[in-house]
Amino acid sequence: MTTCRAALIGCSRMGAFIDNEMPPDNHRLPYSHGAGYTACDRTDLIALSDVRRGVMDQAGIRYNVPQSKHYLDYKEMIEKEKPDIVSVATQPEQRADIVIYAADHGVRAIYAEKALSASLEEADAMREAIERNKVLFNMGTNRRWHTGYDTMIEVIRNGWLGALKTGISHMTGTLFNTSSHIFDLLFRLNEDNPVVWAQAHLPKGDGIIDGDILHEDPGAHGMFQFENGVTAWCLNSGFLIFSYFLPLYLSNTGCCKWKSVAS
C-alpha cells in the first residue's frame, strides 16, 4: 500500500485544533486536517508551515512533527519536502497564491479550506493552475463523506420514496462556511448534476458589499436549478430536508428520519 507524504499550511483551528471543540461521545471522524492525516493509514504528516511560530509548535507537538520540519515560508517547505499532498487551511486571502504555487511546483493533490478564495478571479486562477498541472483538488466539504449521507444516496438511487423532485435545505450559519457544506450535500444527493441557473438573496441587503469587498460572511437564502430538472431551495433556518413524493428528513447528525405526509 502506497503512503502519501502530506504537509499542512495553516496550523490553527481547521488545520489542527477544531477537534478540541467536539464532544468525545460525538467525535466519530477527525475534523481537522492534521487529525485526518494522522488517522489515515495511507498518509504521513511530514511537515508544517505557518507564519506564527508558536501556533505551529503546538501543532507539531500534537501531531508529532519535529521542529526541523516546521517552516515559516510555505514555498521553502514545498521545495525542500516535496509533499504529495498539501492542505491549505489559511485565511481565504492567502489561499489562492498558495494553491497556485503548490500546483505549479509538483504537489499532486491539494485540499483547501473554505471559503475557496477571496474573489471569483482568484478562484478562476486556482482552477486554471490545477487543471493545467493535472492536480487532484478538493475543497473542505468533508461532511459529504459522512456515512449518514451514504444511506440517503442508497434511498435515492433505489427510488424507495419515488423520484427526486426538490431539495430543501434548512441551514444555520454563514454563506461561505456552514452553507458551503449544505450546497455540497445537495450536489452529492443529486449525483453531482450541474447547475444551470441560480439566484440568491442577502437578508441584510447589499449594504455589506463595498465595491468588490464583502465586509462580513453573511447569511443568505437562494435556489438553484439542476440540469436534470431537480430544484434546490436553500433557506437559512436549521436542518436538511429532501422532498419526494414522501419527504425524507435528514438531521444534522446524518441520521435518517421518516415521516409520512398526507397527499
C-alpha positions as CSV (number, residue, x, y, z in Angstrom):
1,M,0.0,0.0,0.0
2,T,1.4,3.4,-1.0
3,T,1.7,6.0,1.7
4,C,1.4,9.7,0.7
5,R,3.5,12.4,2.3
6,A,1.3,15.2,3.5
7,A,2.1,18.8,4.5
8,L,-0.1,21.3,6.3
9,I,-0.1,25.1,5.6
10,G,-2.1,27.0,8.3
11,C,-1.9,25.3,11.7
12,S,-4.7,26.9,13.7
13,R,-8.4,25.9,14.1
14,M,-9.3,24.0,11.0
15,G,-5.7,22.9,10.3
16,A,-5.0,21.4,13.7
17,F,-7.3,22.1,16.6
18,I,-11.0,22.1,15.9
19,D,-11.1,18.6,17.3
20,N,-10.8,20.1,20.7
21,E,-14.3,21.6,20.3
22,M,-16.0,18.3,19.6
23,P,-17.6,16.4,22.5
24,P,-16.0,12.9,22.9
25,D,-19.2,11.0,22.5
26,N,-19.9,12.7,19.2
27,H,-16.5,12.6,17.7
28,R,-16.8,9.9,15.1
29,L,-14.5,11.3,12.5
30,P,-11.4,13.6,12.5
31,Y,-12.4,17.2,11.9
32,S,-9.0,19.0,11.5
33,H,-6.6,18.4,8.6
34,G,-3.9,17.3,10.9
35,A,-6.1,14.8,12.7
36,G,-7.3,13.4,9.4
37,Y,-3.8,12.7,8.1
38,T,-2.9,11.1,11.5
39,A,-5.9,8.9,11.5
40,C,-5.4,7.7,7.9
41,D,-3.0,4.8,7.4
42,R,-2.3,5.9,3.9
43,T,-0.9,9.4,4.8
44,D,2.0,10.6,6.9
45,L,2.0,14.3,8.1
46,I,5.6,15.2,7.4
47,A,5.8,19.0,7.6
48,L,4.0,22.1,8.8
49,S,4.0,25.8,7.7
50,D,2.6,28.8,9.4
51,V,3.6,32.4,9.9
52,R,3.1,32.1,13.6
53,R,5.9,30.0,15.2
54,G,4.0,29.4,18.5
55,V,0.9,28.0,16.8
56,M,3.0,25.8,14.5
57,D,5.0,24.5,17.5
58,Q,1.7,23.5,19.3
59,A,0.5,21.7,16.2
60,G,3.9,19.9,15.9
61,I,3.6,18.6,19.4
62,R,0.1,17.4,18.8
63,Y,0.8,15.6,15.6
64,N,4.4,14.6,16.3
65,V,6.0,16.7,13.6
66,P,9.6,17.7,14.7
67,Q,10.6,21.4,14.6
68,S,13.1,20.6,11.9
69,K,10.1,20.2,9.7
70,H,8.4,23.5,10.7
71,Y,8.6,26.3,8.1
72,L,7.6,30.0,8.3
73,D,7.8,30.1,4.5
74,Y,5.4,27.6,2.7
75,K,7.4,27.9,-0.5
76,E,10.6,26.7,1.2
77,M,8.6,23.8,2.7
78,I,7.2,22.7,-0.7
79,E,10.6,23.0,-2.4
80,K,12.5,21.1,0.3
81,E,10.0,18.5,1.5
82,K,8.3,17.8,-1.9
83,P,5.0,16.6,-0.3
84,D,2.5,14.5,-2.3
85,I,-0.5,16.3,-0.7
86,V,-0.8,19.8,0.7
87,S,-3.6,21.1,2.9
88,V,-4.2,24.8,2.8
89,A,-6.0,25.9,6.0
90,T,-5.1,29.6,5.9
91,Q,-7.5,32.5,5.7
92,P,-9.1,32.9,2.2
93,E,-7.0,36.0,1.4
94,Q,-3.8,33.9,1.2
95,R,-5.3,30.7,-0.2
96,A,-5.1,31.4,-4.0
97,D,-1.4,32.2,-4.0
98,I,-0.6,29.1,-2.0
99,V,-2.7,26.8,-4.1
100,I,-1.3,28.1,-7.4
101,Y,2.3,27.8,-6.1
102,A,1.7,24.3,-4.9
103,A,0.1,23.2,-8.2
104,D,3.0,24.7,-10.1
105,H,5.7,23.1,-8.0
106,G,4.9,19.4,-8.1
107,V,2.3,18.8,-5.5
108,R,0.0,16.0,-6.7
109,A,-3.1,16.7,-4.6
110,I,-4.4,19.8,-2.7
111,Y,-7.1,20.0,0.0
112,A,-8.1,23.6,0.6
113,E,-10.4,25.0,3.2
114,K,-13.4,27.1,2.6
115,A,-14.1,29.8,1.6
116,L,-12.2,28.8,-1.6
117,S,-10.8,32.2,-2.3
118,A,-11.3,35.9,-1.7
119,S,-12.7,36.6,-5.2
120,L,-14.0,34.9,-8.3
121,E,-11.0,36.0,-10.2
122,E,-8.7,34.2,-7.7
123,A,-10.9,31.1,-7.9
124,D,-10.6,31.1,-11.7
125,A,-6.8,31.4,-11.5
126,M,-6.7,28.5,-9.0
127,R,-8.8,26.3,-11.3
128,E,-6.6,27.1,-14.3
129,A,-3.4,26.1,-12.4
130,I,-5.0,23.0,-11.0
131,E,-6.2,21.8,-14.4
132,R,-3.0,22.8,-16.2
133,N,-0.9,20.7,-13.8
134,K,-3.4,17.9,-13.5
135,V,-3.6,18.2,-9.8
136,L,-6.3,16.5,-7.7
137,F,-8.2,19.1,-5.7
138,N,-10.8,19.1,-3.0
139,M,-12.4,22.0,-1.1
140,G,-13.0,21.4,2.7
141,T,-16.5,19.9,2.4
142,N,-15.7,16.7,4.2
143,R,-19.2,16.2,5.5
144,R,-20.0,14.8,2.0
145,W,-18.4,11.6,3.1
146,H,-20.4,11.1,6.3
147,T,-22.0,7.6,6.4
148,G,-25.4,9.0,7.1
149,Y,-25.4,10.6,3.6
150,D,-24.4,7.3,2.1
151,T,-27.8,6.0,3.4
152,M,-29.5,8.9,1.8
153,I,-27.8,8.1,-1.5
154,E,-29.0,4.5,-1.2
155,V,-32.6,5.6,-0.6
156,I,-32.5,8.0,-3.6
157,R,-30.8,5.6,-6.1
158,N,-33.2,2.8,-5.2
159,G,-36.2,5.0,-5.6
160,W,-37.7,3.9,-2.3
161,L,-39.6,7.1,-1.9
162,G,-40.2,7.9,-5.6
163,A,-38.4,10.2,-8.0
164,L,-36.3,13.0,-6.5
165,K,-38.0,16.3,-7.4
166,T,-36.9,19.0,-4.9
167,G,-34.2,19.6,-2.4
168,I,-34.9,22.0,0.5
169,S,-32.0,22.8,2.8
170,H,-32.7,24.4,6.1
171,M,-29.4,25.6,7.4
172,T,-27.8,27.8,10.1
173,G,-24.5,29.6,9.8
174,T,-22.9,31.8,7.2
175,L,-22.7,31.6,3.4
176,F,-19.1,30.7,3.0
177,N,-18.7,28.3,5.9
178,T,-21.6,26.2,7.1
179,S,-23.7,26.8,4.0
180,S,-20.9,25.5,1.7
181,H,-21.4,22.1,3.3
182,I,-25.1,22.2,2.6
183,F,-24.6,23.2,-1.1
184,D,-22.1,20.4,-1.5
185,L,-24.5,17.9,0.1
186,L,-27.3,19.0,-2.3
187,F,-25.0,18.3,-5.2
188,R,-24.0,14.9,-3.8
189,L,-27.5,13.7,-3.1
190,N,-28.4,14.7,-6.7
191,E,-25.4,12.8,-8.2
192,D,-23.4,16.0,-8.7
193,N,-25.6,17.1,-11.6
194,P,-24.5,20.5,-13.0
195,V,-26.5,23.7,-12.1
196,V,-28.0,25.6,-15.0
197,W,-29.1,28.7,-13.1
198,A,-29.0,30.1,-9.5
199,Q,-30.4,33.1,-7.6
200,A,-29.8,34.4,-4.1
201,H,-30.9,36.9,-1.5
202,L,-28.9,38.6,1.2
203,P,-31.3,39.3,4.1
204,K,-29.1,42.2,5.2
205,G,-29.2,43.7,1.7
206,D,-26.1,44.9,-0.3
207,G,-25.0,47.3,2.4
208,I,-22.3,44.8,3.5
209,I,-20.8,45.0,0.0
210,D,-18.3,47.8,-0.8
211,G,-17.2,47.5,-4.4
212,D,-15.6,44.1,-4.6
213,I,-15.2,43.9,-0.8
214,L,-17.6,41.9,1.4
215,H,-17.3,43.1,5.0
216,E,-18.7,40.0,6.6
217,D,-19.6,36.4,5.9
218,P,-23.4,36.8,5.5
219,G,-26.4,34.5,5.9
220,A,-28.3,34.0,2.7
221,H,-31.2,32.4,1.0
222,G,-31.3,31.1,-2.5
223,M,-32.3,28.5,-5.0
224,F,-30.8,26.7,-8.0
225,Q,-31.9,24.5,-10.8
226,F,-30.1,21.3,-11.7
227,E,-29.6,20.2,-15.3
228,N,-31.7,17.0,-14.6
229,G,-34.7,19.2,-13.5
230,V,-34.3,18.9,-9.7
231,T,-34.8,22.3,-7.9
232,A,-32.9,23.1,-4.7
233,W,-34.0,25.7,-2.1
234,C,-31.5,26.9,0.5
235,L,-33.2,28.6,3.5
236,N,-31.3,29.9,6.5
237,S,-33.0,28.1,9.4
238,G,-31.9,24.7,10.7
239,F,-31.9,21.2,9.2
240,L,-31.7,19.4,5.9
241,I,-34.9,18.2,4.1
242,F,-35.2,16.4,0.8
243,S,-38.6,16.4,-0.7
244,Y,-40.0,13.4,-2.7
245,F,-43.5,12.1,-3.2
246,L,-43.0,11.3,0.5
247,P,-40.4,13.7,2.2
248,L,-37.2,12.3,3.7
249,Y,-35.9,14.3,6.7
250,L,-32.2,14.2,7.5
251,S,-30.9,15.6,10.8
252,N,-27.6,17.4,11.2
253,T,-26.0,14.2,12.6
254,G,-26.7,12.3,9.4
255,C,-29.4,10.1,10.8
256,C,-32.4,9.4,8.6
257,K,-35.9,10.0,9.9
258,W,-39.1,9.1,8.0
259,K,-42.3,11.0,8.1
260,S,-45.4,10.2,6.0
261,V,-47.3,13.1,4.7
262,A,-51.0,13.0,3.6
263,S,-51.5,13.7,-0.1
